[in-house]
């Protein structure tokens, strides 16, 4: 996976995935090493998805 992406590249990659799995999302945040500029080829992608209808937070 590419380690240095522009904001638009992230949006183009993440948003279709989020929309297909969480159609009622209201916000998406990228977190972790990619936002700090410390990502490597082995880094995972940390995404926080907000849904107005969700009663409480959970990890997946």
mmCIF file of the N, C-alpha and C atoms, coordinates in Angstrom:
data_MODEL
# 
_entry.id   MODEL 
# 
loop_
_atom_site.group_PDB 
_atom_site.id 
_atom_site.type_symbol 
_atom_site.label_atom_id 
_atom_site.label_alt_id 
_atom_site.label_comp_id 
_atom_site.label_asym_id 
_atom_site.label_entity_id 
_atom_site.label_seq_id 
_atom_site.pdbx_PDB_ins_code 
_atom_site.Cartn_x 
_atom_site.Cartn_y 
_atom_site.Cartn_z 
_atom_site.occupancy 
_atom_site.B_iso_or_equiv 
_atom_site.pdbx_formal_charge 
_atom_site.auth_seq_id 
_atom_site.auth_comp_id 
_atom_site.auth_asym_id 
_atom_site.auth_atom_id 
_atom_site.pdbx_PDB_model_num 
ATOM 1   N N  . UNK A 1 1  ? 0.845   -1.181 0.000  1.00 0.00 ? 1  UNK A N  1 
ATOM 2   C CA . UNK A 1 1  ? 0.000   0.000  0.000  1.00 0.00 ? 1  UNK A CA 1 
ATOM 3   C C  . UNK A 1 1  ? 0.887   1.239  0.000  1.00 0.00 ? 1  UNK A C  1 
ATOM 4   N N  . UNK A 1 2  ? 0.467   2.214  -0.736 1.00 0.00 ? 2  UNK A N  1 
ATOM 5   C CA . UNK A 1 2  ? 1.158   3.496  -0.795 1.00 0.00 ? 2  UNK A CA 1 
ATOM 6   C C  . UNK A 1 2  ? 1.171   4.134  0.599  1.00 0.00 ? 2  UNK A C  1 
ATOM 7   N N  . UNK A 1 3  ? 2.266   4.773  0.989  1.00 0.00 ? 3  UNK A N  1 
ATOM 8   C CA . UNK A 1 3  ? 2.347   5.339  2.339  1.00 0.00 ? 3  UNK A CA 1 
ATOM 9   C C  . UNK A 1 3  ? 2.121   6.850  2.389  1.00 0.00 ? 3  UNK A C  1 
ATOM 10  N N  . UNK A 1 4  ? 2.231   7.544  1.309  1.00 0.00 ? 4  UNK A N  1 
ATOM 11  C CA . UNK A 1 4  ? 1.999   9.001  1.277  1.00 0.00 ? 4  UNK A CA 1 
ATOM 12  C C  . UNK A 1 4  ? 0.867   9.282  0.290  1.00 0.00 ? 4  UNK A C  1 
ATOM 13  N N  . UNK A 1 5  ? -0.299  9.625  0.820  1.00 0.00 ? 5  UNK A N  1 
ATOM 14  C CA . UNK A 1 5  ? -1.469  9.902  -0.007 1.00 0.00 ? 5  UNK A CA 1 
ATOM 15  C C  . UNK A 1 5  ? -1.931  11.329 0.222  1.00 0.00 ? 5  UNK A C  1 
ATOM 16  N N  . UNK A 1 6  ? -2.523  11.922 -0.800 1.00 0.00 ? 6  UNK A N  1 
ATOM 17  C CA . UNK A 1 6  ? -3.137  13.230 -0.637 1.00 0.00 ? 6  UNK A CA 1 
ATOM 18  C C  . UNK A 1 6  ? -4.516  13.043 -0.001 1.00 0.00 ? 6  UNK A C  1 
ATOM 19  N N  . UNK A 1 7  ? -5.092  14.133 0.473  1.00 0.00 ? 7  UNK A N  1 
ATOM 20  C CA . UNK A 1 7  ? -6.432  14.080 1.067  1.00 0.00 ? 7  UNK A CA 1 
ATOM 21  C C  . UNK A 1 7  ? -7.450  13.526 0.060  1.00 0.00 ? 7  UNK A C  1 
ATOM 22  N N  . UNK A 1 8  ? -7.366  13.963 -1.182 1.00 0.00 ? 8  UNK A N  1 
ATOM 23  C CA . UNK A 1 8  ? -8.315  13.494 -2.207 1.00 0.00 ? 8  UNK A CA 1 
ATOM 24  C C  . UNK A 1 8  ? -8.121  12.008 -2.507 1.00 0.00 ? 8  UNK A C  1 
ATOM 25  N N  . UNK A 1 9  ? -6.890  11.533 -2.500 1.00 0.00 ? 9  UNK A N  1 
ATOM 26  C CA . UNK A 1 9  ? -6.651  10.099 -2.716 1.00 0.00 ? 9  UNK A CA 1 
ATOM 27  C C  . UNK A 1 9  ? -7.287  9.280  -1.603 1.00 0.00 ? 9  UNK A C  1 
ATOM 28  N N  . UNK A 1 10 ? -7.166  9.755  -0.351 1.00 0.00 ? 10 UNK A N  1 
ATOM 29  C CA . UNK A 1 10 ? -7.811  9.056  0.769  1.00 0.00 ? 10 UNK A CA 1 
ATOM 30  C C  . UNK A 1 10 ? -9.316  9.043  0.587  1.00 0.00 ? 10 UNK A C  1 
ATOM 31  N N  . UNK A 1 11 ? -9.885  10.191 0.253  1.00 0.00 ? 11 UNK A N  1 
ATOM 32  C CA . UNK A 1 11 ? -11.340 10.270 0.065  1.00 0.00 ? 11 UNK A CA 1 
ATOM 33  C C  . UNK A 1 11 ? -11.802 9.343  -1.058 1.00 0.00 ? 11 UNK A C  1 
ATOM 34  N N  . UNK A 1 12 ? -11.077 9.335  -2.157 1.00 0.00 ? 12 UNK A N  1 
ATOM 35  C CA . UNK A 1 12 ? -11.443 8.479  -3.292 1.00 0.00 ? 12 UNK A CA 1 
ATOM 36  C C  . UNK A 1 12 ? -11.374 7.001  -2.940 1.00 0.00 ? 12 UNK A C  1 
ATOM 37  N N  . UNK A 1 13 ? -10.478 6.628  -2.038 1.00 0.00 ? 13 UNK A N  1 
ATOM 38  C CA . UNK A 1 13 ? -10.308 5.224  -1.660 1.00 0.00 ? 13 UNK A CA 1 
ATOM 39  C C  . UNK A 1 13 ? -11.250 4.817  -0.533 1.00 0.00 ? 13 UNK A C  1 
ATOM 40  N N  . UNK A 1 14 ? -11.355 5.641  0.499  1.00 0.00 ? 14 UNK A N  1 
ATOM 41  C CA . UNK A 1 14 ? -12.116 5.273  1.693  1.00 0.00 ? 14 UNK A CA 1 
ATOM 42  C C  . UNK A 1 14 ? -13.625 5.430  1.527  1.00 0.00 ? 14 UNK A C  1 
ATOM 43  N N  . UNK A 1 15 ? -14.061 6.528  0.937  1.00 0.00 ? 15 UNK A N  1 
ATOM 44  C CA . UNK A 1 15 ? -15.488 6.827  0.932  1.00 0.00 ? 15 UNK A CA 1 
ATOM 45  C C  . UNK A 1 15 ? -16.359 5.767  0.260  1.00 0.00 ? 15 UNK A C  1 
ATOM 46  N N  . UNK A 1 16 ? -15.983 5.189  -0.872 1.00 0.00 ? 16 UNK A N  1 
ATOM 47  C CA . UNK A 1 16 ? -16.819 4.120  -1.436 1.00 0.00 ? 16 UNK A CA 1 
ATOM 48  C C  . UNK A 1 16 ? -16.908 2.902  -0.508 1.00 0.00 ? 16 UNK A C  1 
ATOM 49  N N  . UNK A 1 17 ? -15.814 2.581  0.184  1.00 0.00 ? 17 UNK A N  1 
ATOM 50  C CA . UNK A 1 17 ? -15.834 1.453  1.121  1.00 0.00 ? 17 UNK A CA 1 
ATOM 51  C C  . UNK A 1 17 ? -16.761 1.733  2.299  1.00 0.00 ? 17 UNK A C  1 
ATOM 52  N N  . UNK A 1 18 ? -16.653 2.934  2.861  1.00 0.00 ? 18 UNK A N  1 
ATOM 53  C CA . UNK A 1 18 ? -17.491 3.312  3.992  1.00 0.00 ? 18 UNK A CA 1 
ATOM 54  C C  . UNK A 1 18 ? -18.960 3.350  3.567  1.00 0.00 ? 18 UNK A C  1 
ATOM 55  N N  . UNK A 1 19 ? -19.244 3.957  2.439  1.00 0.00 ? 19 UNK A N  1 
ATOM 56  C CA . UNK A 1 19 ? -20.630 4.081  1.970  1.00 0.00 ? 19 UNK A CA 1 
ATOM 57  C C  . UNK A 1 19 ? -21.271 2.722  1.725  1.00 0.00 ? 19 UNK A C  1 
ATOM 58  N N  . UNK A 1 20 ? -20.504 1.753  1.253  1.00 0.00 ? 20 UNK A N  1 
ATOM 59  C CA . UNK A 1 20 ? -21.071 0.434  0.988  1.00 0.00 ? 20 UNK A CA 1 
ATOM 60  C C  . UNK A 1 20 ? -21.353 -0.344 2.265  1.00 0.00 ? 20 UNK A C  1 
ATOM 61  N N  . UNK A 1 21 ? -20.556 -0.122 3.280  1.00 0.00 ? 21 UNK A N  1 
ATOM 62  C CA . UNK A 1 21 ? -20.726 -0.869 4.525  1.00 0.00 ? 21 UNK A CA 1 
ATOM 63  C C  . UNK A 1 21 ? -21.528 -0.113 5.589  1.00 0.00 ? 21 UNK A C  1 
ATOM 64  N N  . UNK A 1 22 ? -21.425 1.194  5.581  1.00 0.00 ? 22 UNK A N  1 
ATOM 65  C CA . UNK A 1 22 ? -22.110 2.043  6.570  1.00 0.00 ? 22 UNK A CA 1 
ATOM 66  C C  . UNK A 1 22 ? -22.904 3.132  5.828  1.00 0.00 ? 22 UNK A C  1 
ATOM 67  N N  . UNK A 1 23 ? -23.997 2.774  5.196  1.00 0.00 ? 23 UNK A N  1 
ATOM 68  C CA . UNK A 1 23 ? -24.722 3.754  4.371  1.00 0.00 ? 23 UNK A CA 1 
ATOM 69  C C  . UNK A 1 23 ? -25.299 4.920  5.163  1.00 0.00 ? 23 UNK A C  1 
ATOM 70  N N  . UNK A 1 24 ? -25.446 4.788  6.485  1.00 0.00 ? 24 UNK A N  1 
ATOM 71  C CA . UNK A 1 24 ? -26.005 5.871  7.305  1.00 0.00 ? 24 UNK A CA 1 
ATOM 72  C C  . UNK A 1 24 ? -24.933 6.690  8.017  1.00 0.00 ? 24 UNK A C  1 
ATOM 73  N N  . UNK A 1 25 ? -23.686 6.621  7.557  1.00 0.00 ? 25 UNK A N  1 
ATOM 74  C CA . UNK A 1 25 ? -22.616 7.378  8.221  1.00 0.00 ? 25 UNK A CA 1 
ATOM 75  C C  . UNK A 1 25 ? -22.835 8.870  8.054  1.00 0.00 ? 25 UNK A C  1 
ATOM 76  N N  . UNK A 1 26 ? -22.341 9.639  9.017  1.00 0.00 ? 26 UNK A N  1 
ATOM 77  C CA . UNK A 1 26 ? -22.444 11.090 8.918  1.00 0.00 ? 26 UNK A CA 1 
ATOM 78  C C  . UNK A 1 26 ? -21.069 11.760 8.932  1.00 0.00 ? 26 UNK A C  1 
ATOM 79  N N  . UNK A 1 27 ? -20.025 11.028 9.287  1.00 0.00 ? 27 UNK A N  1 
ATOM 80  C CA . UNK A 1 27 ? -18.665 11.575 9.262  1.00 0.00 ? 27 UNK A CA 1 
ATOM 81  C C  . UNK A 1 27 ? -17.660 10.433 9.286  1.00 0.00 ? 27 UNK A C  1 
ATOM 82  N N  . UNK A 1 28 ? -16.489 10.690 8.726  1.00 0.00 ? 28 UNK A N  1 
ATOM 83  C CA . UNK A 1 28 ? -15.413 9.702  8.687  1.00 0.00 ? 28 UNK A CA 1 
ATOM 84  C C  . UNK A 1 28 ? -14.108 10.420 9.001  1.00 0.00 ? 28 UNK A C  1 
ATOM 85  N N  . UNK A 1 29 ? -13.315 9.838  9.894  1.00 0.00 ? 29 UNK A N  1 
ATOM 86  C CA . UNK A 1 29 ? -11.999 10.396 10.234 1.00 0.00 ? 29 UNK A CA 1 
ATOM 87  C C  . UNK A 1 29 ? -10.926 9.358  9.974  1.00 0.00 ? 29 UNK A C  1 
ATOM 88  N N  . UNK A 1 30 ? -9.838  9.776  9.397  1.00 0.00 ? 30 UNK A N  1 
ATOM 89  C CA . UNK A 1 30 ? -8.660  8.943  9.249  1.00 0.00 ? 30 UNK A CA 1 
ATOM 90  C C  . UNK A 1 30 ? -7.795  9.200  10.469 1.00 0.00 ? 30 UNK A C  1 
ATOM 91  N N  . UNK A 1 31 ? -7.258  8.146  11.078 1.00 0.00 ? 31 UNK A N  1 
ATOM 92  C CA . UNK A 1 31 ? -6.457  8.295  12.290 1.00 0.00 ? 31 UNK A CA 1 
ATOM 93  C C  . UNK A 1 31 ? -5.180  7.466  12.163 1.00 0.00 ? 31 UNK A C  1 
ATOM 94  N N  . UNK A 1 32 ? -4.377  7.482  13.193 1.00 0.00 ? 32 UNK A N  1 
ATOM 95  C CA . UNK A 1 32 ? -3.203  6.620  13.267 1.00 0.00 ? 32 UNK A CA 1 
ATOM 96  C C  . UNK A 1 32 ? -1.994  7.117  12.494 1.00 0.00 ? 32 UNK A C  1 
ATOM 97  N N  . UNK A 1 33 ? -1.136  6.175  12.130 1.00 0.00 ? 33 UNK A N  1 
ATOM 98  C CA . UNK A 1 33 ? 0.159   6.501  11.532 1.00 0.00 ? 33 UNK A CA 1 
ATOM 99  C C  . UNK A 1 33 ? 0.034   7.256  10.213 1.00 0.00 ? 33 UNK A C  1 
ATOM 100 N N  . UNK A 1 34 ? -1.021  7.012  9.458  1.00 0.00 ? 34 UNK A N  1 
ATOM 101 C CA . UNK A 1 34 ? -1.178  7.725  8.186  1.00 0.00 ? 34 UNK A CA 1 
ATOM 102 C C  . UNK A 1 34 ? -1.412  9.210  8.401  1.00 0.00 ? 34 UNK A C  1 
ATOM 103 N N  . UNK A 1 35 ? -2.115  9.587  9.450  1.00 0.00 ? 35 UNK A N  1 
ATOM 104 C CA . UNK A 1 35 ? -2.340  11.011 9.709  1.00 0.00 ? 35 UNK A CA 1 
ATOM 105 C C  . UNK A 1 35 ? -1.110  11.675 10.303 1.00 0.00 ? 35 UNK A C  1 
ATOM 106 N N  . UNK A 1 36 ? -0.280  10.893 10.984 1.00 0.00 ? 36 UNK A N  1 
ATOM 107 C CA . UNK A 1 36 ? 0.946   11.440 11.579 1.00 0.00 ? 36 UNK A CA 1 
ATOM 108 C C  . UNK A 1 36 ? 2.108   11.460 10.592 1.00 0.00 ? 36 UNK A C  1 
ATOM 109 N N  . UNK A 1 37 ? 1.925   10.885 9.403  1.00 0.00 ? 37 UNK A N  1 
ATOM 110 C CA . UNK A 1 37 ? 3.017   10.823 8.434  1.00 0.00 ? 37 UNK A CA 1 
ATOM 111 C C  . UNK A 1 37 ? 4.056   9.784  8.787  1.00 0.00 ? 37 UNK A C  1 
ATOM 112 N N  . UNK A 1 38 ? 3.689   8.771  9.594  1.00 0.00 ? 38 UNK A N  1 
ATOM 113 C CA . UNK A 1 38 ? 4.623   7.737  10.027 1.00 0.00 ? 38 UNK A CA 1 
ATOM 114 C C  . UNK A 1 38 ? 4.289   6.366  9.438  1.00 0.00 ? 38 UNK A C  1 
ATOM 115 N N  . UNK A 1 39 ? 3.420   6.320  8.452  1.00 0.00 ? 39 UNK A N  1 
ATOM 116 C CA . UNK A 1 39 ? 2.993   5.042  7.889  1.00 0.00 ? 39 UNK A CA 1 
ATOM 117 C C  . UNK A 1 39 ? 4.116   4.365  7.125  1.00 0.00 ? 39 UNK A C  1 
ATOM 118 N N  . UNK A 1 40 ? 4.117   3.050  7.208  1.00 0.00 ? 40 UNK A N  1 
ATOM 119 C CA . UNK A 1 40 ? 5.035   2.229  6.419  1.00 0.00 ? 40 UNK A CA 1 
ATOM 120 C C  . UNK A 1 40 ? 4.190   1.329  5.526  1.00 0.00 ? 40 UNK A C  1 
ATOM 121 N N  . UNK A 1 41 ? 4.828   0.538  4.698  1.00 0.00 ? 41 UNK A N  1 
ATOM 122 C CA . UNK A 1 41 ? 4.100   -0.377 3.815  1.00 0.00 ? 41 UNK A CA 1 
ATOM 123 C C  . UNK A 1 41 ? 3.297   -1.405 4.615  1.00 0.00 ? 41 UNK A C  1 
ATOM 124 N N  . UNK A 1 42 ? 3.679   -1.660 5.855  1.00 0.00 ? 42 UNK A N  1 
ATOM 125 C CA . UNK A 1 42 ? 2.979   -2.639 6.691  1.00 0.00 ? 42 UNK A CA 1 
ATOM 126 C C  . UNK A 1 42 ? 1.903   -2.010 7.591  1.00 0.00 ? 42 UNK A C  1 
ATOM 127 N N  . UNK A 1 43 ? 1.746   -0.704 7.557  1.00 0.00 ? 43 UNK A N  1 
ATOM 128 C CA . UNK A 1 43 ? 0.784   -0.021 8.433  1.00 0.00 ? 43 UNK A CA 1 
ATOM 129 C C  . UNK A 1 43 ? -0.653  -0.362 8.060  1.00 0.00 ? 43 UNK A C  1 
ATOM 130 N N  . UNK A 1 44 ? -1.486  -0.476 9.090  1.00 0.00 ? 44 UNK A N  1 
ATOM 131 C CA . UNK A 1 44 ? -2.916  -0.631 8.839  1.00 0.00 ? 44 UNK A CA 1 
ATOM 132 C C  . UNK A 1 44 ? -3.521  0.751  8.635  1.00 0.00 ? 44 UNK A C  1 
ATOM 133 N N  . UNK A 1 45 ? -4.791  0.775  8.314  1.00 0.00 ? 45 UNK A N  1 
ATOM 134 C CA . UNK A 1 45 ? -5.501  2.041  8.113  1.00 0.00 ? 45 UNK A CA 1 
ATOM 135 C C  . UNK A 1 45 ? -6.543  2.154  9.214  1.00 0.00 ? 45 UNK A C  1 
ATOM 136 N N  . UNK A 1 46 ? -6.420  3.180  10.044 1.00 0.00 ? 46 UNK A N  1 
ATOM 137 C CA . UNK A 1 46 ? -7.351  3.407  11.148 1.00 0.00 ? 46 UNK A CA 1 
ATOM 138 C C  . UNK A 1 46 ? -8.394  4.423  10.711 1.00 0.00 ? 46 UNK A C  1 
ATOM 139 N N  . UNK A 1 47 ? -9.653  3.996  10.719 1.00 0.00 ? 47 UNK A N  1 
ATOM 140 C CA . UNK A 1 47 ? -10.747 4.857  10.289 1.00 0.00 ? 47 UNK A CA 1 
ATOM 141 C C  . UNK A 1 47 ? -11.785 4.899  11.404 1.00 0.00 ? 47 UNK A C  1 
ATOM 142 N N  . UNK A 1 48 ? -12.250 6.095  11.730 1.00 0.00 ? 48 UNK A N  1 
ATOM 143 C CA . UNK A 1 48 ? -13.321 6.278  12.710 1.00 0.00 ? 48 UNK A CA 1 
ATOM 144 C C  . UNK A 1 48 ? -14.559 6.717  11.937 1.00 0.00 ? 48 UNK A C  1 
ATOM 145 N N  . UNK A 1 49 ? -15.637 5.963  12.097 1.00 0.00 ? 49 UNK A N  1 
ATOM 146 C CA . UNK A 1 49 ? -16.870 6.232  11.355 1.00 0.00 ? 49 UNK A CA 1 
ATOM 147 C C  . UNK A 1 49 ? -17.948 6.625  12.350 1.00 0.00 ? 49 UNK A C  1 
ATOM 148 N N  . UNK A 1 50 ? -18.600 7.735  12.090 1.00 0.00 ? 50 UNK A N  1 
ATOM 149 C CA . UNK A 1 50 ? -19.679 8.215  12.946 1.00 0.00 ? 50 UNK A CA 1 
ATOM 150 C C  . UNK A 1 50 ? -21.015 7.940  12.269 1.00 0.00 ? 50 UNK A C  1 
ATOM 151 N N  . UNK A 1 51 ? -21.925 7.362  13.029 1.00 0.00 ? 51 UNK A N  1 
ATOM 152 C CA . UNK A 1 51 ? -23.289 7.141  12.558 1.00 0.00 ? 51 UNK A CA 1 
ATOM 153 C C  . UNK A 1 51 ? -24.239 7.743  13.586 1.00 0.00 ? 51 UNK A C  1 
ATOM 154 N N  . UNK A 1 52 ? -25.104 8.615  13.145 1.00 0.00 ? 52 UNK A N  1 
ATOM 155 C CA . UNK A 1 52 ? -26.038 9.278  14.063 1.00 0.00 ? 52 UNK A CA 1 
ATOM 156 C C  . UNK A 1 52 ? -26.972 8.278  14.733 1.00 0.00 ? 52 UNK A C  1 
ATOM 157 N N  . UNK A 1 53 ? -27.299 7.195  14.070 1.00 0.00 ? 53 UNK A N  1 
ATOM 158 C CA . UNK A 1 53 ? -28.256 6.229  14.613 1.00 0.00 ? 53 UNK A CA 1 
ATOM 159 C C  . UNK A 1 53 ? -27.637 5.230  15.588 1.00 0.00 ? 53 UNK A C  1 
ATOM 160 N N  . UNK A 1 54 ? -26.315 5.205  15.699 1.00 0.00 ? 54 UNK A N  1 
ATOM 161 C CA . UNK A 1 54 ? -25.639 4.236  16.561 1.00 0.00 ? 54 UNK A CA 1 
ATOM 162 C C  . UNK A 1 54 ? -25.791 4.663  18.003 1.00 0.00 ? 54 UNK A C  1 
ATOM 163 N N  . UNK A 1 55 ? -26.232 3.767  18.850 1.00 0.00 ? 55 UNK A N  1 
ATOM 164 C CA . UNK A 1 55 ? -26.479 4.074  20.264 1.00 0.00 ? 55 UNK A CA 1 
ATOM 165 C C  . UNK A 1 55 ? -25.226 4.209  21.092 1.00 0.00 ? 55 UNK A C  1 
ATOM 166 N N  . UNK A 1 56 ? -24.181 3.449  20.769 1.00 0.00 ? 56 UNK A N  1 
ATOM 167 C CA . UNK A 1 56 ? -22.938 3.525  21.529 1.00 0.00 ? 56 UNK A CA 1 
ATOM 168 C C  . UNK A 1 56 ? -21.776 3.132  20.629 1.00 0.00 ? 56 UNK A C  1 
ATOM 169 N N  . UNK A 1 57 ? -20.588 3.489  21.063 1.00 0.00 ? 57 UNK A N  1 
ATOM 170 C CA . UNK A 1 57 ? -19.390 3.201  20.280 1.00 0.00 ? 57 UNK A CA 1 
ATOM 171 C C  . UNK A 1 57 ? -19.036 1.717  20.366 1.00 0.00 ? 57 UNK A C  1 
ATOM 172 N N  . UNK A 1 58 ? -18.405 1.233  19.310 1.00 0.00 ? 58 UNK A N  1 
ATOM 173 C CA . UNK A 1 58 ? -17.871 -0.122 19.304 1.00 0.00 ? 58 UNK A CA 1 
ATOM 174 C C  . UNK A 1 58 ? -16.721 -0.208 18.332 1.00 0.00 ? 58 UNK A C  1 
ATOM 175 N N  . UNK A 1 59 ? -15.865 -1.199 18.496 1.00 0.00 ? 59 UNK A N  1 
ATOM 176 C CA . UNK A 1 59 ? -14.721 -1.410 17.604 1.00 0.00 ? 59 UNK A CA 1 
ATOM 177 C C  . UNK A 1 59 ? -14.982 -2.607 16.730 1.00 0.00 ? 59 UNK A C  1 
ATOM 178 N N  . UNK A 1 60 ? -14.511 -2.504 15.505 1.00 0.00 ? 60 UNK A N  1 
ATOM 179 C CA . UNK A 1 60 ? -14.657 -3.609 14.561 1.00 0.00 ? 60 UNK A CA 1 
ATOM 180 C C  . UNK A 1 60 ? -13.333 -3.873 13.897 1.00 0.00 ? 60 UNK A C  1 
# 
